[in-house]
Amino acid sequence: MTQDEALDILKMGRNVYLTGPAGSGKTFLLNKYIDYLRKKNKKVGVTASTGIAATHMGGVTIHSWSGMGIKDSMTEGDLNKILKRSYLRKRFKNTEVLIIDEISMINSFQFDLLDRICQAFKKKARPFGGMQIVCSGDFFQLPPIGRSREVRFVTESGIWNNMDMNICYLEEQHRQEEGELFALLSLIRNKKVSEARQLLADNNYEREISFAVSPKLYTHNMDVDIINNSELAKVEGEKIVYYMECRGNKNIAEALKRGCLAPEELALKIGAKVMFVKNNFEAGYVNGTLGKVAGFSYDNSPIVEINDGSHIKVKPAIWTVEEDEIVKAEISQLPLRLAWAITVHKSQGMNLDSAEIDLSKCFVEGMGYVALSRLRSFAGLKLLGLNDLAFMVNQKVSELDEKLKEMSEQVAEDLKETSSLQKIEVQKQFLNSLSKTDMVKEKKKKPTSSYKITRLYISQKLPIEKIAQIQELKEETIIAHLERLVSMDKNLDLEYLKPEYFHQIKNAFAQTGDTRLSPVKDILGEEFSYREIRLARLFI
């Protein structure tokens, strides 16, 4: 099935399972559909089974979004407890379309529980309370972790066969620059192990790509830690250590730390190989961008030279969990990790130009496929080792994959029998059936919301720069919030924000005899900006 065909089906409001091999454009298509809904002012819940996958779409984990947490079953008492949470009631009331990416890592019990929660909040005895459900993933990737060793996918849940799921199996290749890698992955998916080995043997690695800056992928944390620590020790020069900061609910913060790719303790030196572990398009990096530490700024921020030669001053990133527009917990750390080596597990969700991969200690089926599918091209592969399990895939997955292909073909055939006018009419009817979001009210609420959140961050003693970054606002706007807060509460503790240059500006205000900015600016000249003067004025 093509992306255009799948998008047509999504727009018709059908429940969809979007699948296909690595590089077939699943996440790209999801983002396209999300953008389509939002332009139509429709509320959509954007989630994924893991925090890494959720970052690709600007969403949150389905566990956090739904309120089910780490549970795969709930008593009536548990369910009634979460039904009382106002932020969840509001969330479910406004959501008509729910996106769940990396569905392969959710087990059947959790999927049934999610259905039960949705029906309870939506007060409708229909699958998922009548919401359109869009699942995406590839069962050849890492499997779910369940209550037993047996792998039970969402397709084995009680609700799956009752929700009229349309299978959209994407088979076009959009990521890999060469067909060889796609061919290798296809051989593994089809259990043609000897052919896959031969294809690898024919790859003599005489490529233009230099593997000097490539990460090494290993199956075990111990190997990764040994290599990274050993390589860092070889680098001469001073070591600077950055520690993760945690705020808010301790249990939630611990869960954030476990799901975060950035380490709690990060040691860097000039020359250290690093990899970015978060998306920040404005700053010029994405999850998986590789580089090396070229130096440190005056405030000890690392300057990273990425592979295209550009330099990025790396500031701490923030990972948060919010409930009812209130931050319950957050962690802060540089969005970097040492990148001489990483684990196959941690690599899931990344796109790498090149990598040296050791599959000699694979201990679970599918691990080799996950590692190889991180690459954009066959030219970027250098294989360090291989064992018999590396190319093995779960028999249940293979059988399921064939069934999904057949179901997708039937969906595509049915779509072809639908005329363009019929498709447009059905898509129009679906949009009209969705609740309309009152954009005017949302815009009126936003300043108040931002102002309240600023006060929360002030109580946590976050710097203005971080508060602005989190809320995606200018620092000037945050200072305006502070001015309003001070006018309402003279006892508000802002002492930690008092600038070092405060007394110079205070003396200038004393000379003018009033609190206007312009006269003080005339006295100080170019030495201080209006923003710095406004900040200092808060303490006069």
NORQUICOR-V305259 format. One record per residue. N is the residue number from 1. D_CENTER is the distance of its C-alpha to the mean C-alpha in Angstrom with 1 decimal. Layout:
n:N d_center:D_CENTER
n:N d_center:D_CENTER
This chain:
n:1 d_center:26.3
n:2 d_center:25.2
n:3 d_center:22.1
n:4 d_center:24.7
n:5 d_center:26.2
n:6 d_center:23.0
n:7 d_center:22.2
n:8 d_center:25.7
n:9 d_center:25.3
n:10 d_center:22.2
n:11 d_center:24.1
n:12 d_center:27.0
n:13 d_center:25.1
n:14 d_center:25.2
n:15 d_center:23.1
n:16 d_center:21.3
n:17 d_center:19.9
n:18 d_center:18.3
n:19 d_center:18.7
n:20 d_center:20.0
n:21 d_center:19.8
n:22 d_center:17.2
n:23 d_center:17.3
n:24 d_center:18.8
n:25 d_center:16.3
n:26 d_center:14.6
n:27 d_center:11.3
n:28 d_center:13.5
n:29 d_center:15.8
n:30 d_center:13.5
n:31 d_center:12.5
n:32 d_center:16.2
n:33 d_center:17.2
n:34 d_center:14.9
n:35 d_center:16.5
n:36 d_center:19.9
n:37 d_center:19.8
n:38 d_center:18.8
n:39 d_center:21.6
n:40 d_center:23.9
n:41 d_center:23.0
n:42 d_center:21.7
n:43 d_center:19.3
n:44 d_center:16.4
n:45 d_center:14.1
n:46 d_center:10.6
n:47 d_center:9.2
n:48 d_center:8.3
n:49 d_center:10.2
n:50 d_center:7.7
n:51 d_center:5.2
n:52 d_center:4.1
n:53 d_center:4.6
n:54 d_center:3.5
n:55 d_center:1.4
n:56 d_center:4.4
n:57 d_center:6.3
n:58 d_center:6.1
n:59 d_center:6.6
n:60 d_center:7.3
n:61 d_center:8.7
n:62 d_center:12.0
n:63 d_center:13.9
n:64 d_center:13.3
n:65 d_center:13.7
n:66 d_center:16.9
n:67 d_center:18.4
n:68 d_center:19.2
n:69 d_center:17.4
n:70 d_center:18.2
n:71 d_center:21.4
n:72 d_center:22.4
n:73 d_center:25.6
n:74 d_center:27.0
n:75 d_center:30.5
n:76 d_center:31.9
n:77 d_center:31.8
n:78 d_center:28.1
n:79 d_center:27.5
n:80 d_center:29.9
n:81 d_center:28.2
n:82 d_center:24.8
n:83 d_center:26.8
n:84 d_center:28.2
n:85 d_center:25.0
n:86 d_center:25.3
n:87 d_center:21.7
n:88 d_center:21.0
n:89 d_center:24.2
n:90 d_center:23.3
n:91 d_center:19.8
n:92 d_center:21.5
n:93 d_center:24.4
n:94 d_center:22.5
n:95 d_center:20.2
n:96 d_center:21.8
n:97 d_center:19.1
n:98 d_center:16.3
n:99 d_center:13.5
n:100 d_center:12.3
n:101 d_center:10.4
n:102 d_center:11.2
n:103 d_center:14.3
n:104 d_center:16.2
n:105 d_center:14.9
n:106 d_center:16.3
n:107 d_center:20.1
n:108 d_center:22.9
n:109 d_center:23.8
n:110 d_center:20.4
n:111 d_center:20.5
n:112 d_center:24.1
n:113 d_center:23.2
n:114 d_center:20.5
n:115 d_center:23.3
n:116 d_center:25.7
n:117 d_center:23.6
n:118 d_center:23.0
n:119 d_center:26.8
n:120 d_center:27.8
n:121 d_center:25.8
n:122 d_center:26.8
n:123 d_center:30.3
n:124 d_center:30.7
n:125 d_center:31.8
n:126 d_center:29.8
n:127 d_center:26.9
n:128 d_center:23.8
n:129 d_center:26.2
n:130 d_center:26.6
n:131 d_center:23.0
n:132 d_center:21.9
n:133 d_center:19.5
n:134 d_center:17.3
n:135 d_center:16.0
n:136 d_center:14.5
n:137 d_center:14.6
n:138 d_center:17.2
n:139 d_center:19.3
n:140 d_center:20.2
n:141 d_center:16.9
n:142 d_center:16.7
n:143 d_center:18.6
n:144 d_center:18.1
n:145 d_center:19.7
n:146 d_center:22.5
n:147 d_center:25.5
n:148 d_center:27.5
n:149 d_center:27.3
n:150 d_center:27.7
n:151 d_center:24.6
n:152 d_center:24.6
n:153 d_center:22.1
n:154 d_center:21.5
n:155 d_center:24.3
n:156 d_center:26.6
n:157 d_center:25.9
n:158 d_center:28.7
n:159 d_center:27.0
n:160 d_center:25.8
n:161 d_center:29.3
n:162 d_center:30.0
n:163 d_center:27.3
n:164 d_center:28.6
n:165 d_center:25.4
n:166 d_center:25.6
n:167 d_center:24.4
n:168 d_center:23.1
n:169 d_center:23.1
n:170 d_center:22.0
n:171 d_center:24.2
n:172 d_center:24.1
n:173 d_center:22.5
n:174 d_center:20.5
n:175 d_center:18.8
n:176 d_center:21.6
n:177 d_center:24.2
n:178 d_center:26.9
n:179 d_center:28.0
n:180 d_center:28.9
n:181 d_center:25.4
n:182 d_center:24.9
n:183 d_center:28.4
n:184 d_center:27.6
n:185 d_center:24.5
n:186 d_center:26.8
n:187 d_center:29.5
n:188 d_center:27.4
n:189 d_center:26.2
n:190 d_center:29.9
n:191 d_center:31.1
n:192 d_center:33.2
n:193 d_center:32.9
n:194 d_center:36.1
n:195 d_center:35.1
n:196 d_center:31.7
n:197 d_center:33.5
n:198 d_center:36.0
n:199 d_center:33.4
n:200 d_center:31.9
n:201 d_center:35.5
n:202 d_center:36.3
n:203 d_center:33.5
n:204 d_center:35.5
n:205 d_center:32.6
n:206 d_center:35.0
n:207 d_center:32.2
n:208 d_center:31.8
n:209 d_center:28.5
n:210 d_center:29.0
n:211 d_center:27.1
n:212 d_center:28.0
n:213 d_center:24.5
n:214 d_center:22.7
n:215 d_center:20.8
n:216 d_center:22.4
n:217 d_center:20.7
n:218 d_center:22.4
n:219 d_center:22.3
n:220 d_center:23.2
n:221 d_center:21.9
n:222 d_center:25.5
n:223 d_center:25.9
n:224 d_center:22.8
n:225 d_center:23.9
n:226 d_center:27.5
n:227 d_center:26.7
n:228 d_center:24.5
n:229 d_center:27.0
n:230 d_center:29.9
n:231 d_center:28.7
n:232 d_center:27.9
n:233 d_center:31.4
n:234 d_center:33.0
n:235 d_center:31.7
n:236 d_center:34.4
n:237 d_center:34.0
n:238 d_center:32.7
n:239 d_center:29.6
n:240 d_center:27.4
n:241 d_center:25.3
n:242 d_center:22.3
n:243 d_center:21.6
n:244 d_center:18.6
n:245 d_center:19.6
n:246 d_center:19.0
n:247 d_center:20.2
n:248 d_center:20.8
n:249 d_center:21.1
n:250 d_center:21.6
n:251 d_center:20.4
n:252 d_center:17.1
n:253 d_center:16.7
n:254 d_center:17.6
n:255 d_center:15.0
n:256 d_center:12.3
n:257 d_center:14.0
n:258 d_center:14.1
n:259 d_center:10.4
n:260 d_center:9.9
n:261 d_center:10.7
n:262 d_center:12.9
n:263 d_center:16.4
n:264 d_center:18.5
n:265 d_center:21.2
n:266 d_center:20.7
n:267 d_center:24.0
n:268 d_center:24.4
n:269 d_center:27.5
n:270 d_center:28.4
n:271 d_center:27.9
n:272 d_center:25.1
n:273 d_center:22.6
n:274 d_center:19.0
n:275 d_center:15.6
n:276 d_center:12.7
n:277 d_center:9.6
n:278 d_center:7.4
n:279 d_center:7.8
n:280 d_center:11.0
n:281 d_center:13.1
n:282 d_center:15.9
n:283 d_center:16.4
n:284 d_center:16.5
n:285 d_center:13.7
n:286 d_center:10.5
n:287 d_center:8.7
n:288 d_center:12.0
n:289 d_center:14.5
n:290 d_center:17.7
n:291 d_center:20.6
n:292 d_center:23.1
n:293 d_center:24.2
n:294 d_center:27.0
n:295 d_center:28.0
n:296 d_center:27.5
n:297 d_center:28.1
n:298 d_center:30.7
n:299 d_center:28.2
n:300 d_center:27.0
n:301 d_center:23.7
n:302 d_center:23.1
n:303 d_center:23.7
n:304 d_center:21.8
n:305 d_center:23.4
n:306 d_center:21.0
n:307 d_center:22.6
n:308 d_center:23.8
n:309 d_center:25.8
n:310 d_center:24.1
n:311 d_center:23.6
n:312 d_center:20.8
n:313 d_center:21.5
n:314 d_center:18.6
n:315 d_center:18.1
n:316 d_center:16.4
n:317 d_center:12.8
n:318 d_center:12.2
n:319 d_center:9.9
n:320 d_center:11.6
n:321 d_center:12.7
n:322 d_center:15.0
n:323 d_center:17.8
n:324 d_center:20.2
n:325 d_center:18.9
n:326 d_center:19.7
n:327 d_center:17.6
n:328 d_center:18.4
n:329 d_center:16.9
n:330 d_center:14.9
n:331 d_center:14.8
n:332 d_center:15.4
n:333 d_center:15.6
n:334 d_center:15.8
n:335 d_center:12.5
n:336 d_center:14.8
n:337 d_center:16.2
n:338 d_center:19.5
n:339 d_center:19.3
n:340 d_center:22.7
n:341 d_center:21.2
n:342 d_center:18.0
n:343 d_center:18.0
n:344 d_center:17.4
n:345 d_center:15.3
n:346 d_center:12.9
n:347 d_center:13.0
n:348 d_center:11.5
n:349 d_center:8.9
n:350 d_center:10.6
n:351 d_center:13.4
n:352 d_center:16.4
n:353 d_center:19.7
n:354 d_center:21.6
n:355 d_center:21.8
n:356 d_center:24.6
n:357 d_center:23.9
n:358 d_center:26.1
n:359 d_center:26.3
n:360 d_center:29.6
n:361 d_center:28.3
n:362 d_center:26.2
n:363 d_center:26.6
n:364 d_center:24.9
n:365 d_center:25.2
n:366 d_center:22.5
n:367 d_center:21.3
n:368 d_center:23.0
n:369 d_center:21.4
n:370 d_center:17.9
n:371 d_center:18.9
n:372 d_center:20.8
n:373 d_center:18.3
n:374 d_center:16.0
n:375 d_center:18.7
n:376 d_center:19.5
n:377 d_center:23.2
n:378 d_center:26.0
n:379 d_center:27.3
n:380 d_center:24.4
n:381 d_center:25.2
n:382 d_center:27.5
n:383 d_center:28.2
n:384 d_center:29.5
n:385 d_center:30.4
n:386 d_center:30.4
n:387 d_center:31.6
n:388 d_center:32.7
n:389 d_center:29.6
n:390 d_center:27.2
n:391 d_center:27.9
n:392 d_center:28.5
n:393 d_center:26.5
n:394 d_center:26.8
n:395 d_center:29.9
n:396 d_center:28.5
n:397 d_center:25.5
n:398 d_center:28.0
n:399 d_center:30.1
n:400 d_center:27.3
n:401 d_center:26.1
n:402 d_center:29.6
n:403 d_center:29.9
n:404 d_center:26.7
n:405 d_center:28.0
n:406 d_center:31.3
n:407 d_center:29.8
n:408 d_center:27.7
n:409 d_center:31.0
n:410 d_center:32.7
n:411 d_center:30.1
n:412 d_center:30.5
n:413 d_center:34.3
n:414 d_center:34.3
n:415 d_center:32.2
n:416 d_center:34.8
n:417 d_center:37.6
n:418 d_center:36.1
n:419 d_center:37.4
n:420 d_center:35.5
n:421 d_center:37.2
n:422 d_center:36.3
n:423 d_center:32.6
n:424 d_center:32.6
n:425 d_center:34.5
n:426 d_center:32.2
n:427 d_center:29.1
n:428 d_center:31.1
n:429 d_center:32.1
n:430 d_center:28.6
n:431 d_center:27.4
n:432 d_center:30.5
n:433 d_center:29.9
n:434 d_center:26.6
n:435 d_center:26.9
n:436 d_center:27.0
n:437 d_center:25.0
n:438 d_center:27.4
n:439 d_center:25.8
n:440 d_center:28.8
n:441 d_center:28.3
n:442 d_center:24.7
n:443 d_center:25.7
n:444 d_center:28.4
n:445 d_center:26.2
n:446 d_center:23.6
n:447 d_center:26.0
n:448 d_center:27.0
n:449 d_center:23.5
n:450 d_center:22.6
n:451 d_center:25.9
n:452 d_center:25.4
n:453 d_center:22.1
n:454 d_center:23.8
n:455 d_center:26.5
n:456 d_center:24.1
n:457 d_center:22.6
n:458 d_center:26.2
n:459 d_center:27.2
n:460 d_center:24.5
n:461 d_center:26.0
n:462 d_center:23.1
n:463 d_center:24.3
n:464 d_center:24.4
n:465 d_center:22.2
n:466 d_center:19.2
n:467 d_center:20.1
n:468 d_center:20.1
n:469 d_center:16.8
n:470 d_center:15.1
n:471 d_center:17.0
n:472 d_center:16.9
n:473 d_center:20.7
n:474 d_center:23.4
n:475 d_center:25.1
n:476 d_center:28.3
n:477 d_center:26.9
n:478 d_center:25.9
n:479 d_center:29.5
n:480 d_center:30.8
n:481 d_center:29.1
n:482 d_center:30.8
n:483 d_center:34.1
n:484 d_center:33.9
n:485 d_center:33.0
n:486 d_center:35.9
n:487 d_center:38.3
n:488 d_center:37.5
n:489 d_center:37.5
n:490 d_center:39.8
n:491 d_center:38.9
n:492 d_center:35.2
n:493 d_center:34.4
n:494 d_center:32.9
n:495 d_center:34.9
n:496 d_center:32.0
n:497 d_center:31.2
n:498 d_center:34.8
n:499 d_center:34.9
n:500 d_center:37.2
n:501 d_center:39.1
n:502 d_center:39.9
n:503 d_center:43.6
n:504 d_center:44.2
n:505 d_center:42.7
n:506 d_center:44.5
n:507 d_center:47.8
n:508 d_center:47.2
n:509 d_center:46.7
n:510 d_center:49.9
n:511 d_center:51.8
n:512 d_center:50.8
n:513 d_center:51.6
n:514 d_center:48.8
n:515 d_center:45.0
n:516 d_center:44.4
n:517 d_center:42.1
n:518 d_center:44.2
n:519 d_center:47.3
n:520 d_center:45.2
n:521 d_center:43.4
n:522 d_center:46.9
n:523 d_center:47.9
n:524 d_center:44.9
n:525 d_center:44.4
n:526 d_center:41.5
n:527 d_center:41.0
n:528 d_center:38.6
n:529 d_center:36.3
n:530 d_center:36.5
n:531 d_center:33.1
n:532 d_center:34.5
n:533 d_center:37.7
n:534 d_center:35.9
n:535 d_center:34.0
n:536 d_center:37.3
n:537 d_center:39.1
n:538 d_center:37.1
n:539 d_center:39.2
n:540 d_center:42.6
